[in-house]
Amino acid sequence: MSSDTRGARETGTPTVPDDLAAQARRLRDEGMSRPAIQRALGLTAWQLTKLFDREKPIESLRTQAKDAARETARALRLQGASYNEIREHVQVSKSTLSLWLRDLPTEALDPDKVAPRRARAAERQQAGRRETFRKKRVPLDQEIEDAAAEIGPLSDREILIAGAIAYWCEGAKARPKNSVTVHFSNNDPGLIALFLRFLSVCDISADRIGFRLQIHKDAQLERAYSFWSDAVGVSHADFLPTTFKTGNPETRRKNVGTGYTGCMSVRVLRSSELYRKIEGSAKGVMGAIPDEWRHESDLLYPDRADVKGWWYGRAARLLARRRQRLAAARSIGDLNEREIRIAGAIAYWCEGAKSKPWRRSHQMVFANSDPDMIIFFLRFLEMCGIDRDQIVVCISIHESADVPAAEKFWAEITGLPRSSFQKAAIKRHAPRTDWSGGGPGYHGCLFLRVRRGAALYRRIEGWARGVMQASRGASAPVGGLVPVDETVEPVGSESRAPTTMDAQ
């Protein structure tokens, strides 16, 4: 190799005379091959390439497109033709068509041809997504069905446990300003069937049960009546007057359409004694019998200097009610693993996050403000094999509350480290509402999220479905409630040492 060639390699610029470029172009135009030109002019392949690049005319630097084909493609596109239809007339790739046609405005296309084609394309895409989702759901749905099959038939004791927990999650509870009427509301017909079966086990007659539909004004009322009449076995003519809910135009409701049937409210008349039994049973299931239920001396021997004459009659009534709660709590006794599974699944189905048709999700998030319920659910998670390091905690609390004190309270209650607590969710006060939930005993609501909990969520959904299916299968319509079997063995009789929540 000559020194000029080596210099060209080192500097990156061919050191050849300018007339060689014209000579090389002439030889190339005459049809001589590149190797022949190299030998004729004594050039390397690299030098010859640089000469040809330098000699390219300006007009050859534009896209090597077929102008006539491009104009044809644009004309067809303006008529509303698709890329596949254009390719039948112009033999180019779709990527080339995209370069040719991308500057055409959408409004310039023929809407009569474009709209149906886009609708068909969208339908094909949706059908493909539905089929993909269906294939993914098949093994997941099978997991749920397998978990539901594990439940099988339920005994009366298991109905009592599941019903008490369901009511404690979704039912009306006694407050200083309201009564103790048993009132259960839900939009899930399975939970309504479970509660009706629970009432039949508690020997509640049908004439004491009232039904009321709660529904938005814009819903299909007749369809909702028919749905709930079939669900509870009572004609909608026997329902209590319907409660119509006024929608907030600022919100975007998801429970709309033909699948929305409102919420069913079940109210039991003369139910103060039943309420105390439910409260006692729920506390017994959660293992949290309050100490004051055991201390009867607080009511039997008051300080006479500080009370009035009517205290003794009032104390006797309070003592009788306290004994009812305590007897119901003691009747539960120790729970076996199956009973914990049933109660935990129902508690989650009432208070946990569930997958919706408009939001498919298998995340496990459980929320409650009752420390006893939180402790019981942690016990349920432990039974399901969930480690404490999988649990993430978040407090939802009013802006006027003491957040650090609430975090300390929940950390002591749950035994979880403060490092597992995420930033608290602060609830702002709406001026048009009368919020009276504060005070020193207010600690907000605790959210428990389980990492990698999708598999457990499907098992819980299956267990809850199994319980509700067994309840529906075992119970008759309300018009002929299944009577309590007197031959069934009593539900526990021995007292046990409960986990007392001093902080509550």
N, C-alpha and C positions, 0 to 999 in steps of 0.2 A: 504494500500500500504506500502511495506517495505521501510526501510530507504535507501537501495541500489537503489530501483526504483526511490525514490524521488531524490536521488543524481544524478542519470542518467538524470532525467528530467532537473535538474538545470545546470549540466555541459555539456549536449549534447552528452555524451559518455556512451554507455551501459556498466555497470559494471557487466558483466557476464563472467563466465569462458570460455576459448577458446574451451574446449571440447564440450560445448553446441552447438556451431556453427556446428560442424561436426555431432552431434547427430540430430540437427534440419534438416540439409540437408538430412540425411539418412531417417528420418521419412517422409520428403516431397517427396523423391524419391519413397518411398513405397506407396505413394498415400494418405497419411493422410492430412486432411484439415488444414488450418492455425489455426482456433479456437481450433481444437483438439491438435495440437502441442503446442499451448499456454497453454492449461490446463495440458498437460503432463509434460511440462518443467517448468511451473510456470512463464511464461514470459508475458510481455505485447505485444500488437500488434506492438508498436513502436520498442521495443527491438528485436522482431523477424524480422522485416523488415531490421534493421541494420545488423543483423546476416546474412541474405540472401544476402545483398549487399556485405558484406565482403567475402562471399564464392563464388561470381560469377567468373567463369573461364574467363581468358583473351579473349579466342576466342569468347565468347558470347557477348563481348562488341562491336563488329563490327555491321554494319547495317544488320538488319534481312531481307536480300534480297534473292531472288531466283537466284542463280548463273546461272543456266541453262536458266532461263527466261531472265536474263540480257544479256547474250551472244546472245540469239536469237534476242532480241530487237536491239542490236548494229549491228548485221549482216543485219537485215532488213533496218535499217536506212542508212547503207552504200550503200544499193541498191536503195536508194531514196524514201523509203516508208515514208508516213506521220505518225504523231502520231496516228491519228484515224485508219489508216491501221495497224499499229503495235499493237494497242490495240485489234484488232480482233484475233491476235495470242497469245498475252500475256495479261492476265487479271490483269493489274495494272493501277493505276491512271496516269494522264498526269504529275502530279507533280513528281511522281517516275520516269517516263520516262525522264523527264527533268534532273533529277539528274544522271541518267545512261548515257545520250547521250550528255550532254552539252560540254564534252571535245572533241567531234569529230570535226575535222576541216571542214569548209564549202566546201573546194575544194575536200574533199574526197567523197562528195555526187555525185550521178549520175546526171549530168546537164540535160540530156534529160528528166528526170522525174521531177526534182526540178523546172526548169525554167517555164514550163507551169503551174505547181501548184501555184507557187508564182504569176504568172501573173493573174491567176484566183482569188487568194486571194486579190491581190491589186485591181482588178476590183470590187470585192464585197465590199471592204472597200470604194472605191470611190463612188460606187453606193449608199451605205448607207449614206455617208456624203452628197451626192447630194440630197437624199431624205429628210434627216434631214434639210438641208438648205432650200429646197423647202417648207417644212411645216412651217419653221420659216418665210419665205418670204411672204407667202400668206397674213397674216394680214397686214404686212408692205406695200406690194404692193397695198393692198386695200386702205390704208391711202393715198397713192400717187394718186390713181385713184379718190378718193373722192375729194382731193384737186384740181385736174385738172378739175373735173366737176364743181367746184365753179366758174371758169373763164367764161365759156360760150362764146358767140360771142363777138367780139371786135369792138368798134366804131373806126372811123378814128382818133379821138383824142387820144384814147388809143394806136392805132398803132403808132402815132407820138411820144407819150411819150416812149413807149417800144423801138421803133427803135432808137430814139435819145440816150437813155441810153445804148443800145447795141452797137451803134457805138462808143460812148465815152469810152466804156470799151475795145472794140476789134478793133476799126478802127484806121487808120493812122491819127495822129494829126499834126497840123501845128507847126513847129519848126523854129527857126531862120535860119536854114540851108536847109530847104526843102520846098516844095510847099504845097498847100492846096487841092490837089486832093483827092476826096472821094475814099477811098480804104479800103474795109472791107474783112477780111480773117477769116475763121473758119473751123473746121472739123466737126461741128455739122450741119447736113442738116436742123434741125429745126431753128437754128439761121439764116442760109442763107435764108430760106423761110421767116422768119420775116423781114429780111432786104430788100428782094425783094418786099414784101408787103409794107414796109415803102416807098420804092422808087416809087411804084405805087401811093400811097397816095400823095406823093410830085410831082406827074405829071412828072416823068422822063420817057422819051420815051425809047423803047427797043433798038433803034440804038445807044444810048449813053452808053449802059452797055456792058462791056466786062468781060469774064470769063477766068480764068487761073487756071489750076490744078498744085498744088505743092505737090510733092510726092517723096519718096525715090526710088532709082534706083532698089532696089531688090523687089519692090512691084509688084502686079499683075496689070499691067497698063490697060489692056482691061477691066477688071472688074471694076476698078476705073472709067474709062471713062463711062461705062454703068451706074454705080451708080449715078454719078453726072449729067449725061444727063437726067436721070429720075427725079432727085431732082430739077433741075432748068428749065426743059422743053426746053432745047436747045441741038441740036446735038453736039457731041464732035468735029465734024469737024469744027464747028464754034468757038471753044475755041481758045484763044490765045496760043502761043507756051508754052508747058509744062515746068515748072521749076523743075529740078531734084535736090534733096537734097542728098548730100554725107554723108553717115553715119559715125559716129566716132567709130572706132573699140574699143575704151576704154570704151564706154558706153554700157549699156544693155537696149536696147529699148524694151518697152512692146507693142507698137503699131505695131505688126507684125502679119502675118498670113492672112487668108482669110478675116478677118473683117477689115483690114486696107485699107482705100480708099483715104488716103491723105487729103489734105486741099484745099478748094476752095477759090479763091481770086476773089472778085467782085470789078471792077474798073469802075467809072463813069467819062465819058469825060465831059469837060467844066463844072466842078463842083465846082468852087471856091465859087459861090454864095450859092449853096446847102450846102457846108461845113459851111459857116457862119451861115446859118439857123440851121444846126444841132448843132453847138456849142452853139448858143443862146438858142435853145430848151433844150439842156442838162443842161445848167446853170439854166434855168428856172425851170426844174424839180427838180434839187438839191437845189433850193432856194438860189442861190449864184450869183446874177447878179453883176459883178464887178462895182465898183463906177466909174471907168474911162469911162465906156460906157455911163454914164449919163452926164458927164462933157464935153459938146461939145465946151465950150469956150477954152479949152486947144488947140484945133485944129484951131478954127476960129480966134483967136487973139494971134498969136505968137509974141515973141519979135523980132522986125525987125532988131535989132542990131546983133542978133545971128543967123539969118537964111539967106538963099540965095533966089534968085528970084523964083526958082522953088518950093519953099515951099508951095505956095498957091494951086498949082495944086495937089501936093501930099496930102496936108491937106484935100482937097475936096474929094479925093478918100478914104482916111482913114475915113473921116466923114461918107461917104456913107456906107462903110463896117461896121462901128460901129453901124450905125442906123439899118442895116439889122440884126445884132446880137441882138440888144436891142429889135427890134420889134418881133423877134422870141422868145426871152425870155419872153417878156410881154404877148405874145399870149398864153402861157401855163396857166397863172393864178394860182389860188389855186388848189391843188390836193385833191381829196377826198380819202377816205380810200381804195377804190378799185384800184384807180390809183397808190397810193403809194405801194400797194401790188404787182401790176403788174410790176412797175418799179424796186422795190426792188428785186423781184424774178429774173428778167432778169439780173440785176446787179450782183447778187450772181452767177447766172449760167454762167456769163462771167468771173468773177474774183474770185469766191470762189472754195474751194476744193470740188470735186465731187467723188462719188463712182465709181470705175472702175471694169471691169470684173476680173482683176487680183488683185485688192485691194478693197475688199468690206468694206466700212467705211461710217458711217453716221455722222462723226464729222463736225461741222460747223466752218470753218476757212475762213475768208474773208481778202484779201490783196489788198492794193492799196496805191499809193503815192499821190493821189489827195486829199487834205484836204476836198474839197467840197463833193467828193464822200464818204469819210469816215463819214462826218457829216450826209449826207443823209441816209447812211446805218444804222447809230445809230438811226436815226429817224424811219426807217423801223423796226428795232428790238424792239424799244419801242412800236410801234403800234402792234407788234406781242406778246406783254406781257413779254418781256425779261427784267429782272431787271439788273441794272448796275453792281451789285455784281456778276452776272453770266459771265461777260465779262473779259477775260484775254487778255492782250495786250503785243505784242512783236514787237520790231523794227528790221528790217533787213536793214543794212546800210554798206556803204563802209568803209574800214579800215582807210581811210584818213580823214573821217568826224569827227565832234565833237559830240560824242555820248550823253553826258549830255545835250548839247544844243538841240539836236534833241528830247530827251525825254521831255525836258521842253516845246518845241514847240508843240509836240503831246498831252501832258497833258493839255495845254491851249486850244488846238483846240477841243479835245474830252470832256473835263471836267471830265475825269477819274482821280482818285487819282494815285499818283506815285507808291503806293503799289501794284496796279494791273498790273504794268509793269514787265514782266519777263526780264531775262538777254538778252541783245541785241545780235542778230545774226550778226556777223561780216563777210562781204564779202571780200575775198582776191582778189587783183588785178592780173589778168593774164597778164604777160608782152607782150604777142603777140596781145593784144587788145588795142585799142585806146580809153580809158575811159575818157569821157569829161563831165560827169554828176555832177561834184563837184561844189564848190562855196558856197557863203554864203546862197543861197536859197535852198541848198540841205539838206533835212531832212530825207532821206531814205524812206523806205516803211513800212507801218504799217500793222501788222497782228492782226485781231480781232478773237479770239476764244471764242465760247460760250460754257460754261459748261452745261452739260445735254441738249445738243441741238439736239439730234437725232430726236425727234419728229418734231421739227421745220424744220430740214433739209428735212424730207419727205414731209412736207407741201410745202416748197419752191420748191422742185423738181416737185411736182404736179402742183403748180401754173405756173412754167416755162413751163412745158409740155403743160398745157392748153393754154397758150399764143401762143406757137409755133404751136400747132395743129390748133388753131383758125386762125392763120395767114396763115397756109398752106391751110386750107379749104376755106378761103376767097379769096385767090389770085389765079389768073390764071397763066399758064406758061408765061415765059418772052416774048415769041413770041406774046402774046396777053395780055399785062398787063391790070389789071382791072383799068378802068379810074376813076378819082376822081369824086365823086358824088357832083355836085355843089349845091345840095339842102341841104347838111349837114350844120348844124348850125356852124358858125365860131368858131374856137378853142380859146375861151377866148378873152377878149378885154380890161379888166381892169388891170391896173398895181397894184402891191402889194408890200409891204415892204419886201424885201428879207433879208436873213441872209448874210451879207457881210463878206467875209473872209479878214480882213485887212492884215493878215500875208502872204497871197499868193502873 
